[in-house]
Amino acid sequence: MKITADGMVCEIKHGESLLDAVKKLELDMFTLRHRPLAAQIGGEVFSLRYTPFRDVEIHLLRYGEDMGRRVYERTLQFIFIAAVRRLFPSARVCVRYTLGPGLYITIEKENGLNEQDVLKLESEMRNIVRAAIPLERKRLDIKEAISFYEQDGQLDKAKLLKWRKFSYFDVYTIGSYMDYFYGEMAPSTDYADVFRLKYLEEGAVLLLMPRSDEPDVPSDYEPLPKLAVVFRQSNDWGELMHCSTVGELNTLVSSGRIRELVRVNEALHEKSYANIADKIVERRAKAVLVAGPSSSGKTTSANRLATQLRVLAQDPIMLSLDNYYLDRDAIPTDEHGEKDLENINTLDIPRFNSDLARLLRGEEAEVPVFDFLKGKRAPEGIVLKLHADQPLIIEGIHGLNPMLISKDIDVDKLFRVYVSALTTLNLDDHNRIRTTDARLLRRLVRDYETRGASMERTLSMWPSVRRGEETWIFPYQEQADALMNTTLVYEIAVLKKYVYPLLLSVGPESRCYAAARDILKFLNYFLDADIEDEIPPTSVLREFIGGCTFYREDK
């Protein structure tokens, strides 16, 4: 059979794997930057241990690509949990969320987890890596899988599998330990040799991933205290609502108690917006900058803060940074020949600072209005003037970027709010739902419902959006005066019925197929929640599914 890998051709025998082809082509490098981790055939991702039955053309996935990084992360998680099982057989491991360049993981064990335990754990992980244990997938009957996890004490996974629609379940093994991470693994444990463990606090460790710019070096630990507090609060909310996993959410949906969950979750959001408004008034801020990544709920958050400020006898005025876009024909293209609309330099920063300075001095300013249909600024703007009780609420992705504010602006008059959808809902203890995937779901629904965009168009744009966030948004999140997690623990159960049938239409021939399939994999475990009548018109979720009061008022 003929295998074409990244344009290079070789012959393999029947029964030989993609890995055999990679080795024959001398592409099996020992540096993570260059080493293939998996392969893409058409739009689907395959393990390098896959044995083809016909001539195929493959694209080799490396750490520099998102799908390659996901393969690496799954493999490293598997090694981590296997090492815990060897050292602390009765311990409970829960992979919580991404914190900076690492995974925040809790370990519940007798006598607690200490720093010496973490040193032993890292050493055992390296033993597993050096052993180069092959990672081969095998298929179990779903009843057999549920029985195994019940006997193994992994009741969270057994409970989740009871909601699975298929009669089988695929697993990987290391020794007697068997698990699955909802995607392909590297061929063997020695592929995941770049990592570091950082002991954070009793019961918690950070599994540090390779650096994005230099993959053969593990990332350094970067304290993110404000973000960590928000994540912990979200975990607390999940426990308060008895909804930390998809299995628990499905139980609430099937029993009808999901409606009470909606009411409590929305009340927690309202309380958080009210607390932030209290801080803004206490600071006597004249301008509130609301920033966050795509589909984080910035517009709704800005409006809900405005409502809470009115409760406190303020009369805020709204302003969107989008109105300061340069005309589209004035924006240069990037190395891909595309206009990078995530770049802060697409904004007219001098004009923004001039207008902001005038407004903060109590003077009139004619702020621009951007015509998105024409891709240019409208001939006439809107004249604004702030009175003593009128803070300015400025919404836009670059609100925290220090490049936005000139040195002439009195920063003591500013209050910065960072909002993002930081989901802490897990599939099970070992499988988290990525915050980026949760935001992507929101955007897929919104772009289809409001812009008529296909799933493939939004999926194809997402990597560019993510690159912009990594460059222009995430580095500044700790500079916020307040952080707000806009995730609603019930939202995926609502979003699923909007997006699931549309994602099914993305075929294997599409370059977006793997991304669509990854989303479908975790959506398969969610029950649909038909509870739109329970969702308030001011909910963040309304920004994406429609029916938002704030948009209605603007018409």
Wavefront OBJ file of the C-alpha trace (Angstrom):
o trace
v 0.000 0.000 0.000
v 1.077 3.540 -0.712
v 1.124 6.067 2.148
v 1.570 9.756 1.343
v 2.601 11.644 4.486
v 2.959 15.418 4.182
v 3.774 14.989 0.498
v 6.306 12.172 1.003
v 5.474 8.713 -0.343
v 6.362 5.253 0.964
v 5.142 1.696 0.603
v 3.934 -0.370 3.554
v 2.769 -3.960 3.779
v -0.726 -5.046 4.718
v -0.896 -5.106 8.520
v 1.676 -2.333 8.969
v 0.607 0.889 10.697
v 0.875 4.591 9.999
v 3.679 4.605 12.556
v 5.596 2.123 10.399
v 5.227 4.527 7.474
v 6.408 7.456 9.607
v 9.513 5.503 10.627
v 10.260 4.426 7.057
v 10.111 8.068 6.009
v 12.465 8.924 8.917
v 9.930 11.419 10.286
v 9.796 9.957 13.803
v 11.864 12.736 15.365
v 12.772 12.872 19.051
v 11.983 16.553 19.508
v 8.394 17.424 20.342
v 8.389 20.342 17.922
v 8.910 18.000 14.967
v 7.630 14.620 16.157
v 4.307 13.412 14.692
v 1.749 12.567 17.394
v -1.207 11.438 15.294
v -2.461 11.646 11.720
v -5.337 13.313 9.942
v -6.957 11.456 7.051
v -9.449 13.711 5.338
v -11.145 15.440 8.224
v -10.667 12.676 10.797
v -7.868 12.129 13.340
v -6.299 8.682 13.698
v -3.750 7.177 16.056
v -0.427 6.423 14.395
v -1.102 2.810 15.412
v -3.960 2.753 12.927
v -3.527 0.088 10.222
v -4.839 1.322 6.863
v -6.450 -1.063 4.394
v -5.925 1.030 1.254
v -3.712 3.792 -0.147
v -4.127 6.941 1.941
v -2.832 10.479 2.095
v -2.216 11.674 5.659
v -1.389 14.945 7.355
v 0.831 14.399 10.376
v -0.272 16.259 13.495
v 2.420 17.808 15.663
v 2.350 19.826 18.862
v 2.229 23.114 16.949
v -1.361 22.419 15.852
v -4.381 22.466 18.134
v -5.373 18.877 17.348
v -1.789 17.748 17.958
v -1.727 19.542 21.321
v -4.961 17.800 22.307
v -3.435 14.396 21.528
v -0.410 15.291 23.655
v -2.515 16.572 26.550
v -4.685 13.448 26.609
v -1.595 11.234 26.620
v 0.039 13.205 29.429
v -3.161 13.117 31.519
v -3.299 9.356 31.081
v 0.309 9.014 32.290
v -0.382 11.326 35.235
v -3.420 9.389 36.444
v -1.673 6.037 35.901
v 1.205 7.279 38.088
v -1.238 8.337 40.811
v -2.829 4.884 40.696
v 0.567 3.232 41.146
v 1.587 5.380 44.111
v -1.779 6.076 45.759
v -4.219 3.352 44.592
v -7.224 4.645 46.539
v -6.773 8.335 45.662
v -9.388 10.255 43.707
v -8.050 12.376 40.847
v -10.118 15.194 39.363
v -8.863 17.183 36.366
v -10.491 20.540 37.005
v -9.545 23.225 34.467
v -6.753 24.977 32.600
v -4.862 27.518 34.668
v -2.361 29.382 32.531
v -0.041 26.884 30.796
v -1.120 23.922 32.906
v -3.951 21.737 34.136
v -5.205 22.301 37.669
v -5.758 18.855 39.178
v -6.920 17.851 42.649
v -5.930 14.614 44.369
v -7.902 13.386 47.355
v -5.900 10.847 49.333
v -5.400 9.640 52.870
v -3.289 12.125 54.892
v -3.617 14.683 52.094
v -1.281 15.519 49.216
v 2.006 17.245 50.099
v 5.020 18.528 48.193
v 7.008 15.301 48.693
v 4.109 13.330 47.207
v 4.236 15.514 44.101
v 7.991 14.927 43.708
v 7.380 11.172 43.886
v 4.531 11.524 41.420
v 6.672 13.331 38.858
v 9.376 10.689 39.222
v 6.856 7.902 38.642
v 5.502 9.698 35.572
v 9.022 9.790 34.153
v 9.373 6.063 34.829
v 6.213 5.441 32.788
v 7.476 7.714 30.012
v 10.869 5.948 29.848
v 9.149 2.557 29.695
v 7.683 3.564 26.290
v 4.483 1.617 26.981
v 2.435 1.189 23.795
v -0.948 2.900 23.940
v -3.399 0.712 22.093
v -7.133 1.132 22.047
v -9.553 -1.711 22.594
v -13.339 -1.852 22.405
v -15.574 -2.968 25.282
v -19.264 -3.685 25.433
v -20.854 -0.748 27.224
v -22.202 -2.989 30.004
v -18.732 -4.463 30.488
v -17.249 -0.971 30.702
v -19.828 0.199 33.251
v -19.240 -2.915 35.356
v -15.474 -2.371 35.295
v -15.719 1.259 36.428
v -18.219 0.446 39.152
v -15.916 -2.233 40.551
v -12.921 0.082 40.147
v -14.607 2.786 42.212
v -14.881 5.249 39.304
v -18.580 5.799 39.861
v -18.513 9.146 38.063
v -17.488 7.467 34.807
v -19.910 4.551 35.307
v -22.738 7.055 35.833
v -21.761 8.990 32.701
v -21.624 5.864 30.529
v -25.216 5.048 31.442
v -26.171 8.058 29.325
v -24.072 6.892 26.361
v -26.146 6.157 23.244
v -23.785 3.559 21.777
v -23.408 -0.116 22.711
v -19.611 0.037 22.922
v -16.891 2.042 24.645
v -13.226 2.346 23.632
v -10.468 2.364 26.257
v -6.688 2.591 26.562
v -4.653 0.670 29.142
v -1.417 1.095 31.086
v -0.896 -2.125 32.995
v -4.139 -2.877 34.844
v -5.307 0.746 34.633
v -7.939 1.390 31.976
v -9.312 4.766 30.960
v -10.374 6.894 28.024
v -10.062 10.581 27.226
v -12.520 10.964 24.314
v -9.917 11.182 21.556
v -6.772 9.681 20.088
v -3.554 9.119 22.036
v 0.106 9.220 20.999
v 1.524 5.790 20.001
v 3.326 5.210 23.324
v 4.079 6.897 26.641
v 7.568 8.108 25.618
v 5.968 10.649 23.271
v 4.801 12.750 26.258
v 8.174 13.495 27.853
v 7.949 17.284 28.189
v 6.142 18.307 31.371
v 6.599 19.550 34.916
v 4.556 19.251 38.103
v 4.045 22.193 40.429
v 2.664 21.674 43.926
v 0.172 24.465 44.596
v -1.587 23.705 47.864
v -2.753 20.745 49.868
v -4.574 18.457 47.483
v -3.801 20.405 44.284
v -1.116 20.216 41.623
v -0.523 21.964 38.303
v 0.480 19.733 35.389
v 2.524 22.112 33.254
v 2.411 21.604 29.498
v 5.160 22.296 26.946
v 5.708 25.911 25.991
v 3.764 26.940 22.914
v 6.748 28.802 21.448
v 9.362 26.194 22.422
v 7.610 22.819 22.803
v 10.695 20.909 23.905
v 10.764 22.927 27.144
v 8.071 22.662 29.848
v 6.223 25.864 30.699
v 7.159 27.865 33.764
v 4.668 28.310 36.567
v 2.869 31.651 36.356
v 0.760 32.612 39.390
v -2.724 33.696 38.302
v -4.380 34.438 41.654
v -7.411 36.330 40.332
v -8.261 33.719 37.725
v -7.743 30.931 40.280
v -10.249 32.585 42.637
v -12.896 32.728 39.894
v -12.372 29.074 39.017
v -12.641 28.055 42.669
v -15.835 30.076 42.988
v -17.242 28.250 39.960
v -16.358 24.899 41.512
v -18.125 26.010 44.684
v -21.173 27.007 42.637
v -21.234 23.570 41.004
v -21.183 21.865 44.401
v -23.824 24.263 45.744
v -26.124 23.370 42.865
v -25.213 19.652 43.080
v -24.084 19.842 39.458
v -20.360 19.290 38.885
v -20.544 16.615 36.183
v -22.633 15.899 33.109
v -24.123 12.865 34.841
v -25.459 15.076 37.628
v -26.778 17.596 35.081
v -28.574 14.856 33.146
v -30.187 13.634 36.353
v -31.528 17.151 36.956
v -32.793 17.383 33.377
v -34.550 13.995 33.477
v -36.157 14.707 36.847
v -37.338 18.206 35.936
v -35.275 19.802 38.698
v -33.239 21.586 36.010
v -35.644 24.521 36.327
v -34.615 25.128 39.920
v -30.983 24.918 38.773
v -31.640 27.632 36.176
v -33.135 29.932 38.802
v -30.274 29.432 41.273
v -27.576 29.788 38.605
v -29.100 32.994 37.239
v -29.401 34.371 40.793
v -25.710 33.677 41.407
v -24.896 35.613 38.239
v -27.082 38.528 39.302
v -25.418 38.634 42.694
v -21.981 38.706 41.054
v -22.929 41.594 38.753
v -24.322 43.460 41.768
v -21.077 42.935 43.707
v -19.024 44.298 40.810
v -21.316 47.322 40.547
v -20.792 47.992 44.271
v -17.023 48.013 43.704
v -17.336 50.391 40.750
v -19.308 52.898 42.824
v -16.966 52.487 45.774
v -14.028 53.282 43.466
v -15.940 56.283 42.064
v -14.880 55.134 38.614
v -15.909 57.290 35.656
v -15.214 54.651 32.997
v -15.765 50.887 33.201
v -13.893 48.781 30.657
v -15.567 45.395 30.030
v -13.252 43.008 28.181
v -13.105 39.320 27.382
v -12.605 36.803 24.581
v -15.053 35.921 21.840
v -18.474 34.684 22.982
v -17.791 35.438 26.634
v -20.965 37.501 27.016
v -19.389 40.968 27.063
v -22.413 42.792 25.670
v -24.870 41.240 28.101
v -22.431 41.714 30.993
v -22.003 45.399 30.152
v -25.791 45.878 30.091
v -26.347 43.942 33.322
v -23.683 46.032 35.049
v -25.461 49.121 33.751
v -28.700 47.883 35.322
v -27.002 47.266 38.660
v -25.390 50.726 38.538
v -28.823 52.272 38.008
v -29.928 50.520 41.198
v -27.096 52.466 42.872
v -28.386 55.820 41.546
v -25.978 55.951 38.598
v -27.023 56.654 34.998
v -24.396 54.892 32.852
v -23.786 55.496 29.158
v -22.774 52.617 26.881
v -19.948 52.704 24.345
v -18.600 49.872 22.165
v -14.933 49.715 21.156
v -16.105 48.186 17.869
v -17.084 51.678 16.763
v -13.389 52.612 16.774
v -12.458 50.081 14.088
v -10.410 51.472 11.246
v -12.019 51.245 7.818
v -11.577 47.680 6.543
v -9.581 48.788 3.484
v -7.038 50.454 5.800
v -6.272 47.237 7.690
v -3.232 45.335 6.325
v -3.347 41.571 5.760
v -1.354 39.096 7.858
v 1.054 36.349 6.738
v -1.942 34.221 5.747
v -3.288 36.956 3.462
v -6.166 37.633 5.843
v -7.154 40.727 7.796
v -6.431 40.070 11.483
v -9.484 41.651 13.087
v -8.384 40.440 16.554
v -5.343 42.731 16.469
v -5.592 45.810 18.679
v -4.059 47.885 15.893
v -7.323 47.540 13.950
v -8.669 50.178 16.364
v -8.244 53.940 16.033
v -6.494 54.206 19.399
v -5.573 57.952 19.162
v -9.219 58.845 18.416
v -10.428 56.652 21.295
v -8.052 58.270 23.779
v -8.944 61.745 22.609
v -12.660 61.056 23.023
v -12.174 59.334 26.404
v -10.076 62.183 27.766
v -12.712 64.755 26.747
v -15.524 62.709 28.277
v -13.654 62.210 31.555
v -13.130 65.981 31.743
v -16.894 66.479 31.396
v -16.639 67.816 27.846
v -18.598 66.830 24.766
v -17.131 64.285 22.347
v -18.507 63.043 19.040
v -17.820 59.298 19.187
v -17.735 57.388 15.881
v -20.247 54.844 14.614
v -18.871 51.958 12.565
v -21.016 50.678 9.686
v -20.323 46.934 9.595
v -22.258 46.421 6.353
v -20.041 48.907 4.502
v -16.909 48.079 6.497
v -16.204 51.705 7.287
v -16.972 54.501 9.727
v -20.267 56.333 9.239
v -20.001 60.009 8.193
v -21.583 61.203 11.447
v -21.018 60.034 14.996
v -22.926 60.447 18.261
v -22.319 63.346 20.628
v -21.825 62.253 24.257
v -21.255 64.130 27.491
v -20.929 62.634 30.961
v -22.556 64.189 34.006
v -21.516 63.544 37.599
v -23.684 60.417 37.977
v -22.912 59.001 34.517
v -20.109 56.458 34.314
v -19.107 55.371 30.828
v -19.295 51.589 30.197
v -16.916 50.632 27.379
v -17.267 47.114 25.974
v -14.723 45.397 23.727
v -12.172 42.590 23.591
v -9.196 44.917 24.103
v -10.445 46.681 27.215
v -7.594 45.352 29.412
v -4.774 45.881 26.941
v -2.403 48.613 28.216
v -1.863 49.742 24.614
v -5.454 51.001 24.587
v -5.036 53.698 27.243
v -2.585 56.568 26.800
v -0.517 57.981 29.650
v -2.666 61.126 29.613
v -5.681 59.217 30.977
v -6.105 59.168 34.755
v -6.191 55.394 35.435
v -7.683 56.015 38.892
v -10.914 56.899 37.100
v -11.024 53.523 35.338
v -12.410 50.180 36.488
v -11.546 47.089 34.444
v -13.815 44.025 34.286
v -12.781 40.761 32.640
v -15.551 38.359 31.638
v -15.156 34.870 30.232
v -16.988 31.557 30.039
v -14.849 29.499 32.419
v -16.763 26.254 32.553
v -15.905 23.858 35.378
v -18.493 21.246 34.437
v -16.740 17.914 33.845
v -17.780 14.899 31.790
v -16.304 12.843 34.615
v -13.427 13.199 37.097
v -10.774 12.728 34.415
v -12.400 14.543 31.494
v -13.049 18.244 31.668
v -14.967 20.294 29.139
v -12.606 22.878 27.681
v -13.617 26.478 28.242
v -12.720 27.243 24.627
v -15.090 24.516 23.423
v -17.901 25.925 25.548
v -17.359 29.375 24.011
v -17.180 27.855 20.541
v -20.609 26.285 21.103
v -22.010 29.701 21.937
v -20.460 31.232 18.834
v -21.616 28.423 16.529
v -25.194 28.977 17.658
v -25.050 32.781 17.534
v -23.319 32.984 14.131
v -25.838 30.598 12.606
v -28.891 32.206 14.195
v -27.958 35.863 13.620
v -25.526 35.828 10.677
v -26.539 32.723 8.770
v -23.001 31.381 9.071
v -22.488 27.669 8.451
v -20.815 25.417 10.991
v -17.806 25.093 8.689
v -17.367 28.840 8.339
v -17.347 29.428 12.110
v -15.163 26.380 12.788
v -12.647 27.471 10.131
v -12.418 30.968 11.643
v -11.977 29.727 15.223
v -8.186 29.014 15.076
v -7.571 32.623 14.023
v -9.817 33.866 16.833
v -7.912 31.698 19.311
v -4.539 33.010 18.127
v -5.766 36.548 18.635
v -6.966 35.765 22.163
v -3.633 34.241 23.129
v -1.842 37.364 21.894
v -4.162 40.240 22.734
v -6.481 39.176 25.560
v -5.309 36.394 27.882
v -1.954 38.002 28.831
v -3.827 40.901 30.499
v -6.638 39.126 32.375
v -4.894 39.448 35.756
v -4.893 43.241 35.364
v -8.654 43.350 35.836
v -10.171 44.902 38.943
v -12.923 42.278 38.840
v -13.388 38.976 37.023
v -16.759 37.486 36.108
v -17.377 33.917 34.998
v -20.348 34.029 32.630
v -20.713 30.264 32.269
v -24.108 28.826 33.172
v -23.805 25.238 34.313
v -26.956 24.280 32.413
v -26.201 26.053 29.128
v -24.735 23.171 27.083
v -27.917 21.154 27.677
v -29.777 24.038 26.011
v -27.256 24.818 23.264
v -27.041 21.172 22.195
v -30.376 21.014 20.404
v -29.514 24.166 18.424
v -26.107 23.009 17.236
v -26.080 19.186 17.247
v -28.014 18.538 14.003
v -26.001 21.260 12.247
v -22.675 19.717 13.283
v -23.852 16.346 11.977
v -24.009 17.945 8.520
v -20.212 18.483 8.486
v -18.994 15.505 6.454
v -15.711 13.532 6.591
v -14.468 15.299 3.467
v -14.497 18.662 5.270
v -11.313 20.025 6.840
v -13.527 20.968 9.813
v -14.767 17.411 10.334
v -12.353 16.581 13.178
v -13.294 19.734 15.081
v -17.019 19.073 14.578
v -16.580 15.434 15.617
v -14.750 16.409 18.832
v -17.697 18.601 19.831
v -20.241 15.944 18.929
v -18.368 13.415 21.080
v -18.961 15.294 24.304
v -22.425 16.523 23.286
v -23.498 12.885 22.931
v -23.491 12.629 26.726
v -25.873 15.574 27.304
v -29.635 15.318 27.528
v -31.486 18.145 25.749
v -33.105 20.635 28.119
v -36.262 22.277 26.749
v -36.421 25.078 29.284
v -36.256 28.295 27.244
v -39.354 29.557 29.026
v -37.371 29.444 32.287
v -34.358 31.424 30.985
v -34.623 35.148 31.845
v -34.534 37.634 28.935
v -31.438 39.242 30.489
v -29.518 35.952 30.810
v -26.084 35.749 29.213
v -27.368 32.719 27.303
v -29.978 34.900 25.577
v -27.123 36.708 23.793
v -26.580 33.495 21.821
v -29.951 31.740 21.496
v -31.990 34.918 21.033
v -34.668 36.681 23.046
v -32.282 39.096 24.798
v -34.106 42.127 26.212
v -31.092 44.403 25.803
v -31.023 43.903 22.033
v -34.764 44.425 21.871
v -34.403 47.789 23.582
v -31.813 48.882 21.028
v -34.236 48.533 18.111
l 1 2 3 4 5 6 7 8 9 10 11 12 13 14 15 16 17 18 19 20 21 22 23 24 25 26 27 28 29 30 31 32 33 34 35 36 37 38 39 40 41 42 43 44 45 46 47 48 49 50 51 52 53 54 55 56 57 58 59 60 61 62 63 64 65 66 67 68 69 70 71 72 73 74 75 76 77 78 79 80 81 82 83 84 85 86 87 88 89 90 91 92 93 94 95 96 97 98 99 100 101 102 103 104 105 106 107 108 109 110 111 112 113 114 115 116 117 118 119 120 121 122 123 124 125 126 127 128 129 130 131 132 133 134 135 136 137 138 139 140 141 142 143 144 145 146 147 148 149 150 151 152 153 154 155 156 157 158 159 160 161 162 163 164 165 166 167 168 169 170 171 172 173 174 175 176 177 178 179 180 181 182 183 184 185 186 187 188 189 190 191 192 193 194 195 196 197 198 199 200 201 202 203 204 205 206 207 208 209 210 211 212 213 214 215 216 217 218 219 220 221 222 223 224 225 226 227 228 229 230 231 232 233 234 235 236 237 238 239 240 241 242 243 244 245 246 247 248 249 250 251 252 253 254 255 256 257 258 259 260 261 262 263 264 265 266 267 268 269 270 271 272 273 274 275 276 277 278 279 280 281 282 283 284 285 286 287 288 289 290 291 292 293 294 295 296 297 298 299 300 301 302 303 304 305 306 307 308 309 310 311 312 313 314 315 316 317 318 319 320 321 322 323 324 325 326 327 328 329 330 331 332 333 334 335 336 337 338 339 340 341 342 343 344 345 346 347 348 349 350 351 352 353 354 355 356 357 358 359 360 361 362 363 364 365 366 367 368 369 370 371 372 373 374 375 376 377 378 379 380 381 382 383 384 385 386 387 388 389 390 391 392 393 394 395 396 397 398 399 400 401 402 403 404 405 406 407 408 409 410 411 412 413 414 415 416 417 418 419 420 421 422 423 424 425 426 427 428 429 430 431 432 433 434 435 436 437 438 439 440 441 442 443 444 445 446 447 448 449 450 451 452 453 454 455 456 457 458 459 460 461 462 463 464 465 466 467 468 469 470 471 472 473 474 475 476 477 478 479 480 481 482 483 484 485 486 487 488 489 490 491 492 493 494 495 496 497 498 499 500 501 502 503 504 505 506 507 508 509 510 511 512 513 514 515 516 517 518 519 520 521 522 523 524 525 526 527 528 529 530 531 532 533 534 535 536 537 538 539 540 541 542 543 544 545 546 547 548 549 550 551 552 553 554 555
